[in-house]
Amino acid sequence: MVNPDFATMSRAELRAFVVMNPQNHLAFQAFVDLATATASPETY
């Protein structure tokens, strides 16, 4: 199994990949890293 380059995927593309491949832990970690990096620093 060859993993695509998660660093070049948009957030929407990465989310779609994770939804279609829930067993891919590398994709999930890349999605969490991206979501954390782009999240608002404000907490409500």
PQR file with spaces between the fields and no chain letter, atoms N, CA, C, O and H, PARSE charges and radii, in Angstrom:
ATOM       1  N    MET     1       0.838   -1.176    0.000 -0.4000 1.5000
ATOM       2  CA   MET     1       0.000    0.000    0.000 -0.0000 2.0000
ATOM       3  C    MET     1       0.881    1.237    0.000  0.5500 1.7000
ATOM       4  O    MET     1       1.760    1.383    0.850 -0.5500 1.4000
ATOM       5  N    VAL     2       0.648    2.116   -0.943 -0.4000 1.5000
ATOM       6  CA   VAL     2       1.419    3.344   -1.057 -0.0000 2.0000
ATOM       7  C    VAL     2       0.576    4.497   -0.531  0.5500 1.7000
ATOM       8  O    VAL     2      -0.557    4.699   -0.967 -0.5500 1.4000
ATOM       9  H    VAL     2      -0.066    1.998   -1.634  0.4000 1.0000
ATOM      10  N    ASN     3       1.132    5.245    0.400 -0.4000 1.5000
ATOM      11  CA   ASN     3       0.436    6.400    0.949 -0.0000 2.0000
ATOM      12  C    ASN     3       0.690    7.612    0.068  0.5500 1.7000
ATOM      13  O    ASN     3       1.821    7.841   -0.360 -0.5500 1.4000
ATOM      14  H    ASN     3       2.053    5.081    0.754  0.4000 1.0000
ATOM      15  N    PRO     4      -0.356    8.398   -0.209 -0.5600 1.5000
ATOM      16  CA   PRO     4      -0.139    9.644   -0.938  0.2800 2.0000
ATOM      17  C    PRO     4       0.614   10.638   -0.057  0.5500 1.7000
ATOM      18  O    PRO     4       0.792   10.411    1.140 -0.5500 1.4000
ATOM      19  N    ASP     5       1.047   11.722   -0.652 -0.4000 1.5000
ATOM      20  CA   ASP     5       1.768   12.753    0.096 -0.0000 2.0000
ATOM      21  C    ASP     5       0.743   13.604    0.836  0.5500 1.7000
ATOM      22  O    ASP     5       0.137   14.503    0.253 -0.5500 1.4000
ATOM      23  H    ASP     5       0.902   11.906   -1.625  0.4000 1.0000
ATOM      24  N    PHE     6       0.553   13.319    2.114 -0.4000 1.5000
ATOM      25  CA   PHE     6      -0.460   14.008    2.905 -0.0000 2.0000
ATOM      26  C    PHE     6      -0.143   15.487    3.068  0.5500 1.7000
ATOM      27  O    PHE     6      -1.058   16.294    3.238 -0.5500 1.4000
ATOM      28  H    PHE     6       1.046   12.589    2.587  0.4000 1.0000
ATOM      29  N    ALA     7       1.110   15.855    3.021 -0.4000 1.5000
ATOM      30  CA   ALA     7       1.512   17.248    3.215 -0.0000 2.0000
ATOM      31  C    ALA     7       1.018   18.145    2.084  0.5500 1.7000
ATOM      32  O    ALA     7       0.876   19.352    2.278 -0.5500 1.4000
ATOM      33  H    ALA     7       1.853   15.200    2.883  0.4000 1.0000
ATOM      34  N    THR     8       0.757   17.586    0.923 -0.4000 1.5000
ATOM      35  CA   THR     8       0.308   18.388   -0.219 -0.0000 2.0000
ATOM      36  C    THR     8      -1.214   18.399   -0.361  0.5500 1.7000
ATOM      37  O    THR     8      -1.745   19.100   -1.223 -0.5500 1.4000
ATOM      38  H    THR     8       0.872   16.605    0.766  0.4000 1.0000
ATOM      39  N    MET     9      -1.914   17.640    0.463 -0.4000 1.5000
ATOM      40  CA   MET     9      -3.369   17.576    0.375 -0.0000 2.0000
ATOM      41  C    MET     9      -4.013   18.733    1.137  0.5500 1.7000
ATOM      42  O    MET     9      -3.484   19.203    2.145 -0.5500 1.4000
ATOM      43  H    MET     9      -1.482   17.071    1.163  0.4000 1.0000
ATOM      44  N    SER    10      -5.160   19.180    0.638 -0.4000 1.5000
ATOM      45  CA   SER    10      -5.922   20.188    1.370 -0.0000 2.0000
ATOM      46  C    SER    10      -6.604   19.501    2.553  0.5500 1.7000
ATOM      47  O    SER    10      -6.649   18.274    2.640 -0.5500 1.4000
ATOM      48  H    SER    10      -5.589   18.798   -0.181  0.4000 1.0000
ATOM      49  N    ARG    11      -7.130   20.319    3.453 -0.4000 1.5000
ATOM      50  CA   ARG    11      -7.817   19.768    4.622 -0.0000 2.0000
ATOM      51  C    ARG    11      -9.020   18.913    4.191  0.5500 1.7000
ATOM      52  O    ARG    11      -9.265   17.847    4.756 -0.5500 1.4000
ATOM      53  H    ARG    11      -7.094   21.315    3.382  0.4000 1.0000
ATOM      54  N    ALA    12      -9.759   19.388    3.195 -0.4000 1.5000
ATOM      55  CA   ALA    12     -10.931   18.653    2.701 -0.0000 2.0000
ATOM      56  C    ALA    12     -10.524   17.329    2.049  0.5500 1.7000
ATOM      57  O    ALA    12     -11.172   16.304    2.258 -0.5500 1.4000
ATOM      58  H    ALA    12      -9.560   20.254    2.736  0.4000 1.0000
ATOM      59  N    GLU    13      -9.457   17.356    1.265 -0.4000 1.5000
ATOM      60  CA   GLU    13      -8.974   16.130    0.618 -0.0000 2.0000
ATOM      61  C    GLU    13      -8.493   15.122    1.660  0.5500 1.7000
ATOM      62  O    GLU    13      -8.770   13.926    1.561 -0.5500 1.4000
ATOM      63  H    GLU    13      -8.930   18.189    1.095  0.4000 1.0000
ATOM      64  N    LEU    14      -7.781   15.615    2.643 -0.4000 1.5000
ATOM      65  CA   LEU    14      -7.254   14.739    3.684 -0.0000 2.0000
ATOM      66  C    LEU    14      -8.379   14.142    4.513  0.5500 1.7000
ATOM      67  O    LEU    14      -8.344   12.961    4.858 -0.5500 1.4000
ATOM      68  H    LEU    14      -7.555   16.586    2.724  0.4000 1.0000
ATOM      69  N    ARG    15      -9.384   14.966    4.834 -0.4000 1.5000
ATOM      70  CA   ARG    15     -10.542   14.459    5.580 -0.0000 2.0000
ATOM      71  C    ARG    15     -11.255   13.371    4.788  0.5500 1.7000
ATOM      72  O    ARG    15     -11.615   12.335    5.347 -0.5500 1.4000
ATOM      73  H    ARG    15      -9.412   15.925    4.553  0.4000 1.0000
ATOM      74  N    ALA    16     -11.463   13.591    3.497 -0.4000 1.5000
ATOM      75  CA   ALA    16     -12.117   12.593    2.649 -0.0000 2.0000
ATOM      76  C    ALA    16     -11.306   11.294    2.613  0.5500 1.7000
ATOM      77  O    ALA    16     -11.873   10.201    2.639 -0.5500 1.4000
ATOM      78  H    ALA    16     -11.171   14.432    3.042  0.4000 1.0000
ATOM      79  N    PHE    17      -9.983   11.423    2.554 -0.4000 1.5000
ATOM      80  CA   PHE    17      -9.125   10.235    2.538 -0.0000 2.0000
ATOM      81  C    PHE    17      -9.249    9.467    3.848  0.5500 1.7000
ATOM      82  O    PHE    17      -9.324    8.238    3.846 -0.5500 1.4000
ATOM      83  H    PHE    17      -9.523   12.311    2.533  0.4000 1.0000
ATOM      84  N    VAL    18      -9.272   10.187    4.962 -0.4000 1.5000
ATOM      85  CA   VAL    18      -9.387    9.541    6.278 -0.0000 2.0000
ATOM      86  C    VAL    18     -10.741    8.837    6.410  0.5500 1.7000
ATOM      87  O    VAL    18     -10.817    7.730    6.944 -0.5500 1.4000
ATOM      88  H    VAL    18      -9.211   11.185    4.963  0.4000 1.0000
ATOM      89  N    VAL    19     -11.797    9.472    5.928 -0.4000 1.5000
ATOM      90  CA   VAL    19     -13.127    8.865    5.999 -0.0000 2.0000
ATOM      91  C    VAL    19     -13.168    7.579    5.179  0.5500 1.7000
ATOM      92  O    VAL    19     -13.766    6.589    5.601 -0.5500 1.4000
ATOM      93  H    VAL    19     -11.736   10.371    5.495  0.4000 1.0000
ATOM      94  N    MET    20     -12.537    7.591    4.014 -0.4000 1.5000
ATOM      95  CA   MET    20     -12.543    6.403    3.146 -0.0000 2.0000
ATOM      96  C    MET    20     -11.536    5.338    3.587  0.5500 1.7000
ATOM      97  O    MET    20     -11.657    4.177    3.197 -0.5500 1.4000
ATOM      98  H    MET    20     -12.051    8.394    3.671  0.4000 1.0000
ATOM      99  N    ASN    21     -10.545    5.724    4.396 -0.4000 1.5000
ATOM     100  CA   ASN    21      -9.493    4.801    4.837 -0.0000 2.0000
ATOM     101  C    ASN    21      -9.291    4.915    6.346  0.5500 1.7000
ATOM     102  O    ASN    21      -8.229    5.356    6.785 -0.5500 1.4000
ATOM     103  H    ASN    21     -10.447    6.667    4.713  0.4000 1.0000
ATOM     104  N    PRO    22     -10.281    4.529    7.150 -0.5600 1.5000
ATOM     105  CA   PRO    22     -10.182    4.728    8.604  0.2800 2.0000
ATOM     106  C    PRO    22      -9.056    3.928    9.264  0.5500 1.7000
ATOM     107  O    PRO    22      -8.656    4.246   10.384 -0.5500 1.4000
ATOM     108  N    GLN    23      -8.554    2.923    8.609 -0.4000 1.5000
ATOM     109  CA   GLN    23      -7.483    2.110    9.186 -0.0000 2.0000
ATOM     110  C    GLN    23      -6.103    2.734    8.965  0.5500 1.7000
ATOM     111  O    GLN    23      -5.115    2.245    9.514 -0.5500 1.4000
ATOM     112  H    GLN    23      -8.879    2.664    7.699  0.4000 1.0000
ATOM     113  N    ASN    24      -6.021    3.799    8.175 -0.4000 1.5000
ATOM     114  CA   ASN    24      -4.740    4.424    7.866 -0.0000 2.0000
ATOM     115  C    ASN    24      -4.394    5.429    8.963  0.5500 1.7000
ATOM     116  O    ASN    24      -4.881    6.559    8.963 -0.5500 1.4000
ATOM     117  H    ASN    24      -6.824    4.196    7.730  0.4000 1.0000
ATOM     118  N    HIS    25      -3.557    5.004    9.884 -0.4000 1.5000
ATOM     119  CA   HIS    25      -3.200    5.829   11.034 -0.0000 2.0000
ATOM     120  C    HIS    25      -2.306    7.009   10.646  0.5500 1.7000
ATOM     121  O    HIS    25      -2.354    8.057   11.290 -0.5500 1.4000
ATOM     122  H    HIS    25      -3.161    4.086    9.885  0.4000 1.0000
ATOM     123  N    LEU    26      -1.501    6.848    9.612 -0.4000 1.5000
ATOM     124  CA   LEU    26      -0.656    7.955    9.165 -0.0000 2.0000
ATOM     125  C    LEU    26      -1.508    9.091    8.606  0.5500 1.7000
ATOM     126  O    LEU    26      -1.219   10.264    8.843 -0.5500 1.4000
ATOM     127  H    LEU    26      -1.462    5.997    9.089  0.4000 1.0000
ATOM     128  N    ALA    27      -2.547    8.746    7.872 -0.4000 1.5000
ATOM     129  CA   ALA    27      -3.447    9.763    7.326 -0.0000 2.0000
ATOM     130  C    ALA    27      -4.190   10.466    8.453  0.5500 1.7000
ATOM     131  O    ALA    27      -4.337   11.688    8.432 -0.5500 1.4000
ATOM     132  H    ALA    27      -2.782    7.793    7.679  0.4000 1.0000
ATOM     133  N    PHE    28      -4.656    9.710    9.431 -0.4000 1.5000
ATOM     134  CA   PHE    28      -5.370   10.308   10.559 -0.0000 2.0000
ATOM     135  C    PHE    28      -4.463   11.261   11.321  0.5500 1.7000
ATOM     136  O    PHE    28      -4.887   12.357   11.687 -0.5500 1.4000
ATOM     137  H    PHE    28      -4.536    8.717    9.448  0.4000 1.0000
ATOM     138  N    GLN    29      -3.223   10.860   11.565 -0.4000 1.5000
ATOM     139  CA   GLN    29      -2.288   11.720   12.290 -0.0000 2.0000
ATOM     140  C    GLN    29      -1.989   12.986   11.491  0.5500 1.7000
ATOM     141  O    GLN    29      -1.882   14.070   12.065 -0.5500 1.4000
ATOM     142  H    GLN    29      -2.879    9.969   11.267  0.4000 1.0000
ATOM     143  N    ALA    30      -1.854   12.856   10.173 -0.4000 1.5000
ATOM     144  CA   ALA    30      -1.618   14.027    9.333 -0.0000 2.0000
ATOM     145  C    ALA    30      -2.814   14.973    9.390  0.5500 1.7000
ATOM     146  O    ALA    30      -2.641   16.191    9.416 -0.5500 1.4000
ATOM     147  H    ALA    30      -1.941   11.975    9.707  0.4000 1.0000
ATOM     148  N    PHE    31      -4.031   14.414    9.410 -0.4000 1.5000
ATOM     149  CA   PHE    31      -5.232   15.240    9.504 -0.0000 2.0000
ATOM     150  C    PHE    31      -5.299   15.969   10.845  0.5500 1.7000
ATOM     151  O    PHE    31      -5.617   17.157   10.891 -0.5500 1.4000
ATOM     152  H    PHE    31      -4.171   13.424    9.389  0.4000 1.0000
ATOM     153  N    VAL    32      -5.003   15.268   11.923 -0.4000 1.5000
ATOM     154  CA   VAL    32      -5.017   15.897   13.249 -0.0000 2.0000
ATOM     155  C    VAL    32      -3.948   16.987   13.327  0.5500 1.7000
ATOM     156  O    VAL    32      -4.203   18.066   13.863 -0.5500 1.4000
ATOM     157  H    VAL    32      -4.745   14.303   11.885  0.4000 1.0000
ATOM     158  N    ASP    33      -2.774   16.721   12.806 -0.4000 1.5000
ATOM     159  CA   ASP    33      -1.701   17.718   12.810 -0.0000 2.0000
ATOM     160  C    ASP    33      -2.116   18.966   12.030  0.5500 1.7000
ATOM     161  O    ASP    33      -1.876   20.088   12.477 -0.5500 1.4000
ATOM     162  H    ASP    33      -2.567   15.845   12.371  0.4000 1.0000
ATOM     163  N    LEU    34      -2.739   18.772   10.867 -0.4000 1.5000
ATOM     164  CA   LEU    34      -3.179   19.894   10.052 -0.0000 2.0000
ATOM     165  C    LEU    34      -4.294   20.664   10.751  0.5500 1.7000
ATOM     166  O    LEU    34      -4.279   21.895   10.768 -0.5500 1.4000
ATOM     167  H    LEU    34      -2.935   17.861   10.504  0.4000 1.0000
ATOM     168  N    ALA    35      -5.250   19.961   11.322 -0.4000 1.5000
ATOM     169  CA   ALA    35      -6.357   20.612   12.012 -0.0000 2.0000
ATOM     170  C    ALA    35      -5.858   21.404   13.218  0.5500 1.7000
ATOM     171  O    ALA    35      -6.349   22.500   13.490 -0.5500 1.4000
ATOM     172  H    ALA    35      -5.263   18.961   11.309  0.4000 1.0000
ATOM     173  N    THR    36      -4.898   20.859   13.928 -0.4000 1.5000
ATOM     174  CA   THR    36      -4.337   21.541   15.094 -0.0000 2.0000
ATOM     175  C    THR    36      -3.553   22.784   14.668  0.5500 1.7000
ATOM     176  O    THR    36      -3.631   23.827   15.317 -0.5500 1.4000
ATOM     177  H    THR    36      -4.500   19.969   13.707  0.4000 1.0000
ATOM     178  N    ALA    37      -2.812   22.665   13.591 -0.4000 1.5000
ATOM     179  CA   ALA    37      -1.990   23.782   13.126 -0.0000 2.0000
ATOM     180  C    ALA    37      -2.836   24.933   12.594  0.5500 1.7000
ATOM     181  O    ALA    37      -2.424   26.090   12.673 -0.5500 1.4000
ATOM     182  H    ALA    37      -2.749   21.818   13.064  0.4000 1.0000
ATOM     183  N    THR    38      -4.014   24.628   12.054 -0.4000 1.5000
ATOM     184  CA   THR    38      -4.844   25.670   11.453 -0.0000 2.0000
ATOM     185  C    THR    38      -6.004   26.088   12.356  0.5500 1.7000
ATOM     186  O    THR    38      -6.828   26.906   11.948 -0.5500 1.4000
ATOM     187  H    THR    38      -4.349   23.688   11.990  0.4000 1.0000
ATOM     188  N    ALA    39      -6.086   25.556   13.553 -0.4000 1.5000
ATOM     189  CA   ALA    39      -7.179   25.882   14.472 -0.0000 2.0000
ATOM     190  C    ALA    39      -6.997   27.277   15.056  0.5500 1.7000
ATOM     191  O    ALA    39      -5.878   27.774   15.192 -0.5500 1.4000
ATOM     192  H    ALA    39      -5.417   24.891   13.885  0.4000 1.0000
ATOM     193  N    SER    40      -8.103   27.883   15.391 -0.4000 1.5000
ATOM     194  CA   SER    40      -8.073   29.187   16.032 -0.0000 2.0000
ATOM     195  C    SER    40      -7.484   29.044   17.434  0.5500 1.7000
ATOM     196  O    SER    40      -7.793   28.078   18.131 -0.5500 1.4000
ATOM     197  H    SER    40      -9.011   27.480   15.281  0.4000 1.0000
ATOM     198  N    PRO    41      -6.647   29.980   17.858 -0.5600 1.5000
ATOM     199  CA   PRO    41      -6.076   29.873   19.200  0.2800 2.0000
ATOM     200  C    PRO    41      -7.080   30.209   20.315  0.5500 1.7000
ATOM     201  O    PRO    41      -6.815   29.963   21.492 -0.5500 1.4000
ATOM     202  N    GLU    42      -8.230   30.771   19.928 -0.4000 1.5000
ATOM     203  CA   GLU    42      -9.252   31.117   20.914 -0.0000 2.0000
ATOM     204  C    GLU    42     -10.044   29.882   21.323  0.5500 1.7000
ATOM     205  O    GLU    42     -10.405   29.057   20.483 -0.5500 1.4000
ATOM     206  H    GLU    42      -8.445   30.970   18.972  0.4000 1.0000
ATOM     207  N    THR    43     -10.307   29.764   22.601 -0.4000 1.5000
ATOM     208  CA   THR    43     -11.099   28.672   23.121 -0.0000 2.0000
ATOM     209  C    THR    43     -12.333   29.248   23.779  0.5500 1.7000
ATOM     210  O    THR    43     -12.247   30.218   24.533 -0.5500 1.4000
ATOM     211  H    THR    43     -10.014   30.433   23.284  0.4000 1.0000
ATOM     212  N    TYR    44     -13.484   28.652   23.496 -0.4000 1.5000
ATOM     213  CA   TYR    44     -14.737   29.141   24.072 -0.0000 2.0000
ATOM     214  C    TYR    44     -15.263   28.156   25.075  0.5500 1.7000
ATOM     215  O    TYR    44     -16.314   28.386   25.674 -0.5500 1.4000
ATOM     216  H    TYR    44     -13.554   27.864   22.884  0.4000 1.0000
